[in-house]
Amino acid sequence: MDNMKYKEITCEKALNKLKRRVPYSWDLNIYRGCEHGCKYCYAMYSHRYMDSNDYFHDIYVKTNIIEQLERQLSSTRWKKEIINIGGVTDSYQPAEEQYKFMPEILKLLIKYKTPAIISTKSDLILRDYDLIDKLSRITYVNVAATITTMDEKLRKLIEPKGAVSNNRFEMLKAFRKTNASVGLHLMPIIPYLTDSYENIDSLFSRARECDVHYVLPGVLYLRGETRKVFFNFIKTQFPNLYNDLLALYKTGGANKEYKDQLYKMVNELRDKYSLSSSYTKPMKEKLSQREHKQLSFFDS
């Protein structure tokens, strides 16, 4: 199990209210720590609250999350707002094969007609295809795959335990047959590693083949523990890029000139393949359909 340690803990609540303004209001994370080992993971900071500094190998499992989720969803105060599942740690990381929490979570979402966004780098989500399909016919569901490169040799270096990129696209293609909206999250685009025209073109070409509803690009951001881990990785694996990346990332983000050029290319390629950049459009459409059905029910 590659020195993996599963540490069982309990949580006071399953859902955490978000302070920032985004189209969803709540986060649900089954696990703390993530086995995928992505060298750019922004969530490494979260382990400073735990008795560990090994984000990739010490995985904390919230064993009472199902009970706590039902307690919150069954409350008369619950407004059926959108839940973002896996916003910090992937709910379909390898630990999920053993613990099997997601099927029970999906059953609760079905029971309480609660919309959700599920983001993953794993095709383990296909295990729960029927439940997600059922939920998608009741309310809004979004299934998103984060895919950064079609170069498998590079992918294994930067995302050691994520699914093969092509498998992630096949997963999106499968969920396109449900009523869920599906999206490609091209995050992060890593300067000098995954930002080539050829790579982004191949990703968008596959996205078009899979008929995704949207693509959401975002360039790498580095701060705190993530910055340290990422630059150690670059120094070891791509020493020729180290100084250039250090110059580009004098702060947490790449400079404006670089980002302007990058997004100009990304937008041109997005237009080439007629891909939408709006993940809120299918969300609004599905939620308005739900409201229309509810009004039709009361009118009949």
NUKE-104469 format. One record per residue (C-alpha): residue number from 1; y, x, z. Coordinates in Angstrom, 1 decimal. Layout:
BEGIN
 zavex  north   east     up
   NUM      Y      X      Z
...
This chain:
BEGIN
 zavex  north   east     up
     1    0.0    0.0    0.0
     2    2.2    3.1   -0.5
     3    3.3    3.4    3.2
     4    4.4   -0.2    3.2
     5    5.0   -1.9    6.5
     6    5.2   -5.6    7.0
     7    7.0   -6.5   10.2
     8    6.9  -10.1   11.3
     9   10.0  -11.5   12.8
    10   11.5  -15.0   13.4
    11   14.8  -16.4   12.3
    12   17.2  -18.9   13.9
    13   17.9  -20.6   10.6
    14   16.5  -20.4    7.1
    15   19.8  -21.1    5.2
    16   23.0  -19.1    5.6
    17   26.3  -20.6    4.6
    18   28.2  -18.4    2.2
    19   31.9  -17.6    2.9
    20   32.8  -16.5   -0.7
    21   33.6  -19.1   -3.3
    22   30.7  -19.3   -5.8
    23   29.0  -22.3   -7.4
    24   26.4  -22.3   -4.7
    25   26.9  -22.7   -1.0
    26   23.8  -21.4    0.7
    27   21.5  -18.3    0.7
    28   17.9  -18.2    1.6
    29   16.0  -14.9    2.0
    30   12.4  -14.9    3.2
    31   12.3  -11.1    3.5
    32   14.6   -8.3    4.7
    33   14.0   -5.2    2.7
    34   12.5   -5.1   -0.8
    35    9.6   -3.3   -2.3
    36   10.9   -3.1   -5.8
    37   12.6    0.1   -5.0
    38   15.6   -0.3   -7.3
    39   17.7    2.8   -7.1
    40   20.9    0.7   -7.5
    41   20.2   -2.0   -5.0
    42   23.4   -3.3   -3.4
    43   21.6   -4.8   -0.4
    44   20.4   -1.6    1.3
    45   23.3   -2.0    3.8
    46   21.5   -4.9    5.3
    47   18.9   -2.7    7.0
    48   21.6   -1.2    9.3
    49   21.2   -4.4   11.3
    50   17.4   -3.8   11.7
    51   15.6   -1.1   13.6
    52   14.9    0.8   10.3
    53   16.6    2.9    7.7
    54   13.8    2.5    5.1
    55   14.8   -0.5    3.1
    56   12.1   -0.1    0.5
    57    9.1    0.3    2.8
    58    9.9   -1.6    6.1
    59    9.7   -5.2    5.0
    60   10.7   -7.8    7.6
    61    9.0  -11.1    7.1
    62   10.6  -14.3    8.6
    63    7.3  -16.1    9.7
    64    9.0  -19.3   10.8
    65   11.2  -19.8    7.8
    66    9.4  -22.9    6.6
    67    9.9  -24.8    9.9
    68   13.5  -23.7   10.0
    69   14.2  -24.7    6.4
    70   12.8  -28.2    7.0
    71   14.9  -28.5   10.2
    72   18.0  -27.9    8.1
    73   17.1  -29.9    5.1
    74   16.0  -33.0    7.1
    75   19.3  -33.0    9.0
    76   21.6  -36.0    8.3
    77   24.3  -33.5    7.7
    78   22.5  -31.9    4.8
    79   24.4  -32.6    1.5
    80   21.8  -31.4   -1.0
    81   24.0  -28.4   -2.0
    82   22.6  -25.6   -4.2
    83   20.5  -23.0   -2.4
    84   20.5  -19.5   -3.9
    85   16.9  -18.1   -3.2
    86   16.6  -14.3   -3.3
    87   20.2  -13.4   -3.4
    88   19.7  -10.4   -1.2
    89   16.0   -9.7   -1.4
    90   13.5  -10.8   -4.0
    91   11.4  -13.8   -2.8
    92    8.7  -12.8   -5.3
    93    8.3   -9.2   -4.2
    94    4.7   -8.0   -3.6
    95    4.8   -9.2    0.1
    96    4.9  -12.8   -1.3
    97    1.4  -12.4   -2.7
    98    0.1  -12.1    0.8
    99    2.5  -14.5    2.7
   100    2.8  -17.3    0.0
   101    6.0  -18.8    1.5
   102    7.6  -19.9   -1.8
   103    5.2  -22.7   -2.6
   104    5.9  -24.3    0.8
   105    9.7  -23.8    0.3
   106    9.5  -25.4   -3.2
   107    7.6  -28.4   -1.7
   108   10.4  -28.9    0.8
   109   13.0  -28.7   -2.0
   110   11.1  -31.3   -3.9
   111   10.8  -33.5   -0.7
   112   14.5  -33.3    0.0
   113   15.7  -33.2   -3.6
   114   17.6  -30.0   -3.1
   115   18.8  -27.9   -6.1
   116   18.2  -24.2   -6.2
   117   18.8  -20.9   -8.1
   118   15.9  -18.5   -8.1
   119   16.5  -14.9   -9.1
   120   13.6  -12.4   -9.5
   121   12.4   -9.2  -11.1
   122    8.8  -10.4  -10.8
   123    6.5  -12.5  -12.9
   124    4.7  -13.7   -9.7
   125    7.0  -16.7   -9.9
   126    4.7  -18.0  -12.6
   127    2.2  -18.8   -9.8
   128    4.5  -21.6   -8.8
   129    5.2  -22.9  -12.3
   130    4.0  -26.4  -11.6
   131    6.2  -26.8   -8.5
   132    9.3  -25.4  -10.2
   133    8.6  -27.7  -13.1
   134    8.4  -30.7  -10.8
   135   11.6  -29.7   -8.9
   136   13.4  -29.3  -12.3
   137   12.7  -32.9  -13.2
   138   14.2  -34.1   -9.9
   139   17.3  -31.9   -9.6
   140   19.0  -28.7  -10.9
   141   16.9  -25.5  -10.9
   142   17.9  -22.2  -12.4
   143   15.4  -19.4  -13.0
   144   16.9  -16.1  -13.6
   145   15.4  -12.7  -14.4
   146   17.3   -9.5  -13.8
   147   16.4   -7.2  -16.7
   148   18.2   -3.9  -17.2
   149   16.3   -2.0  -19.9
   150   13.6   -2.3  -22.5
   151   12.7    1.4  -22.1
   152    9.6    1.2  -19.9
   153    9.7    4.9  -19.0
   154   13.3    4.5  -17.7
   155   12.5    1.1  -16.1
   156    9.7    2.7  -14.0
   157   12.2    5.3  -12.7
   158   15.0    2.9  -11.7
   159   12.9   -0.2  -10.7
   160    9.5    1.3   -9.7
   161    7.9   -2.0   -8.6
   162    9.6   -4.5  -10.7
   163    7.6   -6.3  -13.4
   164    7.5   -4.9  -16.9
   165   10.7   -6.0  -18.7
   166    8.8   -7.7  -21.5
   167    6.8   -9.7  -18.9
   168   10.1  -10.9  -17.3
   169   11.2  -12.2  -20.7
   170    7.9  -13.9  -21.2
   171    8.4  -15.5  -17.8
   172   11.8  -16.9  -18.9
   173   10.2  -18.2  -22.1
   174    7.6  -20.0  -20.1
   175   10.2  -21.7  -17.8
   176   12.1  -22.8  -20.9
   177    9.4  -25.4  -21.3
   178   10.4  -27.0  -18.0
   179   13.7  -28.8  -17.3
   180   15.1  -25.7  -15.5
   181   17.9  -23.7  -16.9
   182   17.0  -20.1  -17.5
   183   19.1  -17.0  -17.6
   184   19.1  -13.3  -18.2
   185   21.0  -11.3  -15.6
   186   21.9   -8.0  -17.2
   187   22.8   -6.4  -13.9
   188   23.6   -3.7  -13.3
   189   24.5   -2.0  -16.6
   190   24.2    1.7  -15.6
   191   26.7    4.0  -17.3
   192   25.1    6.6  -19.5
   193   21.6    5.3  -18.7
   194   21.3    1.7  -19.9
   195   24.7    1.1  -21.5
   196   23.8    2.1  -25.1
   197   24.3   -0.3  -28.0
   198   20.6   -0.1  -28.8
   199   19.5   -1.1  -25.3
   200   21.8   -4.0  -24.9
   201   21.1   -5.2  -28.5
   202   17.4   -5.2  -27.7
   203   17.9   -7.1  -24.5
   204   20.1   -9.7  -26.1
   205   17.7  -10.0  -29.1
   206   14.8  -10.8  -26.7
   207   17.1  -13.2  -24.8
   208   17.7  -15.1  -28.1
   209   14.0  -15.2  -28.8
   210   13.4  -16.7  -25.4
   211   16.2  -19.2  -25.9
   212   17.8  -18.6  -22.6
   213   20.7  -20.8  -21.5
   214   23.0  -17.9  -20.7
   215   23.3  -14.1  -20.1
   216   25.3  -12.7  -17.2
   217   26.2   -9.0  -17.6
   218   27.7   -6.8  -14.8
   219   28.3   -3.1  -14.6
   220   27.0   -1.0  -11.7
   221   29.0   -1.0   -8.5
   222   28.4    1.8   -5.9
   223   29.3    1.9   -2.2
   224   27.8    2.8    1.2
   225   24.1    3.5    1.4
   226   23.6    2.4   -2.3
   227   26.0    5.1   -3.5
   228   24.1    7.8   -1.6
   229   20.6    6.7   -2.7
   230   21.8    6.3   -6.4
   231   23.4    9.7   -6.6
   232   20.4   11.4   -5.0
   233   18.3    9.8   -7.6
   234   20.6   10.9  -10.4
   235   20.7   14.5   -9.1
   236   16.9   14.6   -9.1
   237   16.0   12.7  -12.3
   238   19.1   13.1  -14.5
   239   21.0   16.1  -13.2
   240   22.8   16.4  -16.6
   241   24.5   13.1  -15.8
   242   25.5   13.8  -12.2
   243   29.0   15.2  -12.7
   244   29.9   12.6  -15.4
   245   28.8    9.7  -13.1
   246   30.6   11.3  -10.2
   247   33.8   11.5  -12.2
   248   33.4    7.9  -13.4
   249   32.8    6.6   -9.9
   250   35.6    8.1   -7.9
   251   35.7    4.7   -6.2
   252   33.1    1.9   -5.9
   253   33.6    0.8   -9.5
   254   33.7    2.5  -12.8
   255   37.2    3.0  -14.2
   256   39.0    0.3  -16.2
   257   38.9    2.2  -19.5
   258   35.1    2.4  -19.4
   259   34.6   -1.2  -18.4
   260   36.9   -2.5  -21.1
   261   35.0   -0.6  -23.8
   262   31.6   -1.6  -22.4
   263   32.5   -5.3  -22.2
   264   34.0   -5.3  -25.6
   265   30.6   -4.1  -26.9
   266   28.7   -6.6  -24.7
   267   30.8   -9.5  -25.9
   268   30.3   -8.5  -29.6
   269   26.5   -8.4  -29.1
   270   26.6  -11.7  -27.2
   271   28.4  -13.3  -30.1
   272   26.0  -11.7  -32.6
   273   23.1  -13.5  -30.9
   274   25.1  -16.7  -30.1
   275   24.4  -16.4  -26.3
   276   26.4  -18.2  -23.7
   277   27.9  -16.4  -20.8
   278   28.3  -19.5  -18.7
   279   25.7  -20.2  -16.1
   280   27.8  -23.0  -14.6
   281   27.6  -25.1  -17.8
   282   23.9  -26.0  -17.5
   283   24.4  -26.4  -13.8
   284   27.2  -28.9  -14.2
   285   25.2  -30.8  -16.9
   286   22.0  -31.0  -14.8
   287   23.9  -32.1  -11.6
   288   25.9  -34.7  -13.5
   289   22.6  -36.1  -14.9
   290   21.3  -36.3  -11.4
   291   24.3  -38.2  -10.2
   292   24.2  -40.5  -13.2
   293   20.5  -41.3  -12.4
   294   21.4  -42.1   -8.8
   295   24.3  -44.4   -9.8
   296   22.0  -46.1  -12.3
   297   19.4  -46.7   -9.6
   298   22.0  -48.3   -7.3
   299   23.4  -50.4  -10.1
   300   20.0  -51.8  -11.1
